[in-house]
Each structure stands twice: as C-alpha cells, then as structure tokens.
C-alpha cells in the first residue's frame, strides 16, 4: 500500500497503526520487532524495571541523585505524571499578581524542570512513562487550586467553559466536565483549546526524546472516547514530525476483566501497549493467574503489558511489603514487559528493599534469555506445589528459572534442554548474591526436587551446558 500525506494523516486521526517504514526506523523506545510482548531501545530488546520516590518525578528537588541511584542498581524505568499537586510543586501556567493564572502564558520553571528531567533520563538510558492527565489533580481539594478551574484563571468563566468550580466527589464518579470536552462528547471548545495547548507544549519537549512512552491518564473512569481522542491527537502530532510513538490508557478498575479495560485490550489500532498496573492490587496466586489470562487474551494482538505501578508496602493500604516484592517478580516471570515499584507510602519506591530486588532481577536477566522465554502459565512444570509457592519460566533447549517468594520445596519437571549436563545456581535476592555452581548432573534426569529457605526470596537457575 502506498501512503500519501492525506492518507497518512487520516490514518493517524483514526488511531491506525502506522507501518514503521512510513515514519522511518528509530533507536527510540518501541515494540520489539522480534517479540512483540517486549520493548526494544536503541535497536536492542530491553526489559523495563524500576522504582522511584514520587509519581511526578520531574518535580522533586534531588532528581539527579535519585536517577543515579536507580541506574546504579540496574533500573531503567520511571513513571512521570504531569502533576503539580504536592508541596513544593509548581503549576504549568503563569500566576499573576492578582493570584489567578493566565492560561495563555507558561510558568517557565515547570517546563524547565520537565526538560531537565527528560534530558537526565535520556542520558542514563532510563525509559519514562508519562501520564498526560493526572486525574487526581482535577478533583476535590486539588481542583480548587488547579489553574484549569474557572475560579482560578482569567481566560474563561464557569459559564463560558461549562466547568464546575467545586468537585467534591472521587474521580470514579466522573463529575468533572473537564474530561468531557472532546468533540464526540460535550465539545467544550473553550476548554479544549487550552487542553490542546498543554498537550502541545508537552510534545514540544517529548517528541525529540527517544525514551518516552505515553499513557493518557492515571486511573481514569471516563468514557473510552476521551483516551482514544488524545492518543490519536498525540499520534498525529508525532506523525507530522516523522516520529512514531507508543500509547496506552490506565483504567481505575482493579479487575482486568472489567468492561473498562476492553477499550485498551481490544483496540490495538488506538493503543500499542497495555498498562495493567491495577492488577497489582491482586495478591498471591490470583495476581499471577489474572496476568496470565491477559497474556492469552492478546495472543492474536500481541503488545507489551506494562506495570508502571506495583503496589504493596507496610506503610500503605494495598498490600504489605512482601506483596509488593512478590508482584514485582511474578510480573517479570510471567512474561510481562515492565515492572516498577510504586511510590511510598503505597509502594516500595526506591527504598532498600526495592534496590535489592531490582539489582537481583538485573543479575538474573544478565544470565537468562528472557526475550526467548515462556512462563509456565499454569504452573504444570512444578509438582508438589502449593498456591503461590513457586513460579517458573524457561527457554526450550537452554535453561529454566524458578522463583520462590517465601521459600518452599517443589519438584521441577525440566523442559527439553540440549543434550549434555545441567548446572544449578541459586540467587539470594535480598543479598544480591549467587551461590556457587553445582556439579553438573546428567541431562537424562527429567525432574529434580529443589528447595529454598523459608522467609527468603530466591531464584533457582538451571542451565544446560
């Protein structure tokens, strides 16, 4: 098919998938050409793992030090909401002497922070997953000081914009008309003008950067058309500049089988990857099983499944620290494309536990061919196993790895490996230390029993020599 300029723009507006030959090959972050369940960056396959202290990372004061710490333990993945709701943050628009904002003028400090953040992450080969609309900035007490609130700017009134000045409900109630502005809904042109202005400003910085993924919202509950609109808008802007971008949406529903998620899973023409972070509210075996169902669900529409938020910390409400650490490992062992610890207090952030587990994960991936592996989705290769006791991934003819969240003892039914001998090593995850290699044993042995100490996260790696 020949694509002229008119056809190209029309396809992007509809959210079509644009052939890479049209927009040119790039070293930027994109879906892996050889295995579409994973990413590639600078032409090489890459697993995204990370953790960070905050969600709107570009607004923190010690950013460079924090990114250096992440890089030092093997992390390469952060989340960044375009949010300004925390103490010490600045908003994107200029504040006037009368206390109101002018949406025609920018706050240069906000954009300088964002630009510096993009440059620092790119220098360190850290991939940034941006959330354009920080949902909670547009509800309750934060909405009362948000520049887009008609009470807070000089550019439109509540009557002109159709926006409320007070929204007391949780975002799941979708009571803020701000998210109903697009043409297929309320077509609030006055508001949409400044929404376009904000998104265009973001893209002025990001489209030149190779390390950016785009998520439309944080935990949204609005109609699918909202996200589809902005995904198409971003794709068109990118196509106009000869750039291919990757987009997704993040829904609020903790159940990935819920109707909300259909508009992402079932529409690769709009979204080139799927963020399934809300599955990280699930625990134990259910967390694994739900993710594996989604892998099967997209078998004919292969795309990366990302986890930009992994909940679970003793300080939070969404599972304890053990839950968070287990979720991190199950995601990668389950064949998913990314895993990042959520910020405190709901996640492990980049604290000591997160640092150790990121480092150990990278130590494993340095020895394990993850991009040609398969998870043992139904745990059939592990005998004498209890729920959530152990998980296995393998590369036929090469090696397999078994993850123990909390110690245990299972019989491993080996996949068909190359003829020769097997060698076993165990990784003490918290200590970030490999055991010595075992003595080789005969490849004719089809199964063996292994165990890991109770109270420790461990990985047993079996390699064919």
Rosetta blueprint (number, residue, H / E / L):
1 X L
2 X L
3 X L
4 X L
5 X H
6 X H
7 X H
8 X H
9 X H
10 X H
11 X H
12 X H
13 X H
14 X L
15 X L
16 X L
17 X L
18 X L
19 X L
20 X H
21 X H
22 X H
23 X H
24 X L
25 X L
26 X L
27 X L
28 X L
29 X L
30 X E
31 X E
32 X L
33 X L
34 X L
35 X L
36 X L
37 X L
38 X L
39 X E
40 X E
41 X E
42 X L
43 X L
44 X E
45 X E
46 X E
47 X L
48 X E
49 X E
50 X E
51 X E
52 X L
53 X L
54 X L
55 X L
56 X E
57 X H
58 X H
59 X H
60 X L
61 X L
62 X L
63 X H
64 X H
65 X H
66 X H
67 X H
68 X H
69 X H
70 X H
71 X H
72 X H
73 X L
74 X L
75 X L
76 X L
77 X E
78 X E
79 X E
80 X E
81 X E
82 X L
83 X L
84 X L
85 X L
86 X L
87 X L
88 X L
89 X L
90 X L
91 X L
92 X L
93 X E
94 X E
95 X E
96 X L
97 X L
98 X L
99 X L
100 X L
101 X E
102 X E
103 X E
104 X E
105 X E
106 X E
107 X L
108 X H
109 X H
110 X H
111 X H
112 X H
113 X H
114 X H
115 X H
116 X H
117 X H
118 X H
119 X H
120 X H
121 X H
122 X H
123 X H
124 X L
125 X L
126 X L
127 X E
128 X E
129 X E
130 X E
131 X E
132 X E
133 X E
134 X L
135 X H
136 X H
137 X H
138 X H
139 X L
140 X H
141 X H
142 X H
143 X H
144 X L
145 X L
146 X L
147 X L
148 X L
149 X L
150 X H
151 X H
152 X H
153 X E
154 X L
155 X L
156 X L
157 X L
158 X H
159 X H
160 X H
161 X H
162 X L
163 X L
164 X L
165 X L
166 X L
167 X L
168 X L
169 X L
170 X L
171 X H
172 X H
173 X H
174 X L
175 X L
176 X L
177 X H
178 X H
179 X H
180 X H
181 X L
182 X L
183 X L
184 X L
185 X L
186 X L
187 X L
188 X L
189 X H
190 X H
191 X H
192 X H
193 X H
194 X H
195 X H
196 X H
197 X H
198 X H
199 X H
200 X H
201 X H
202 X H
203 X H
204 X H
205 X H
206 X H
207 X L
208 X L
209 X L
210 X L
211 X L
212 X E
213 X E
214 X E
215 X E
216 X E
217 X E
218 X L
219 X L
220 X E
221 X L
222 X L
223 X L
224 X H
225 X H
226 X H
227 X H
228 X H
229 X H
230 X H
231 X H
232 X H
233 X H
234 X H
235 X H
236 X H
237 X H
238 X H
239 X H
240 X H
241 X L
242 X L
243 X L
244 X L
245 X L
246 X L
247 X E
248 X E
249 X L
250 X L
251 X E
252 X L
253 X L
254 X L
255 X L
256 X L
257 X L
258 X L
259 X H
260 X H
261 X H
262 X H
263 X H
264 X H
265 X H
266 X L
267 X L
268 X L
269 X L
270 X L
271 X L
272 X L
273 X E
274 X E
275 X E
276 X L
277 X H
278 X H
279 X H
280 X H
281 X H
282 X L
283 X L
284 X H
285 X H
286 X H
287 X H
288 X H
289 X H
290 X H
291 X H
292 X H
293 X H
294 X H
295 X H
296 X H
297 X H
298 X L
299 X L
300 X L
301 X L
302 X L
303 X L
304 X E
305 X E
306 X E
307 X L
308 X L
309 X L
310 X E
311 X L
312 X L
313 X L
314 X L
315 X L
316 X L
317 X L
318 X L
319 X L
320 X L
321 X H
322 X H
323 X H
324 X H
325 X H
326 X H
327 X H
328 X H
329 X H
330 X H
331 X H
332 X H
333 X H
334 X L
335 X L
336 X L
337 X L
338 X E
339 X E
340 X E
341 X E
342 X L
343 X L
344 X L
345 X L
346 X L
347 X L
348 X L
349 X L
350 X L
351 X L
352 X H
353 X H
354 X H
355 X H
356 X H
357 X H
358 X H
359 X H
360 X H
361 X H
362 X H
363 X H
364 X H
365 X H
366 X L
367 X L
368 X L
369 X L
370 X H
371 X H
372 X H
373 X L
374 X E
375 X E
376 X L
377 X L
378 X L
379 X L
380 X L
381 X L
382 X E
383 X E
384 X L
385 X L
386 X L
387 X L
388 X L
389 X L
390 X L
391 X E
392 X E
393 X E
394 X E
395 X E
396 X L
397 X E
398 X L
399 X E
400 X E
401 X E
402 X E
403 X E
404 X E
405 X L
406 X L
407 X L
408 X E
409 X E
410 X E
411 X E
412 X E
413 X E
414 X L
415 X L
416 X L
417 X E
418 X L
419 X L
420 X L
421 X E
422 X E
423 X E
424 X E
425 X E
426 X E
427 X E
428 X E
429 X L
430 X L
431 X L
432 X L
433 X E
434 X E
435 X L
436 X L
437 X L
438 X L
439 X L
440 X L
441 X E
442 X E
443 X L
444 X L
445 X L
446 X L
447 X E
448 X E
449 X E
450 X E
451 X E
452 X E
453 X L
454 X L
455 X L
456 X L
457 X L
458 X E
459 X E
460 X E
461 X E
462 X E
463 X E
464 X E
465 X L
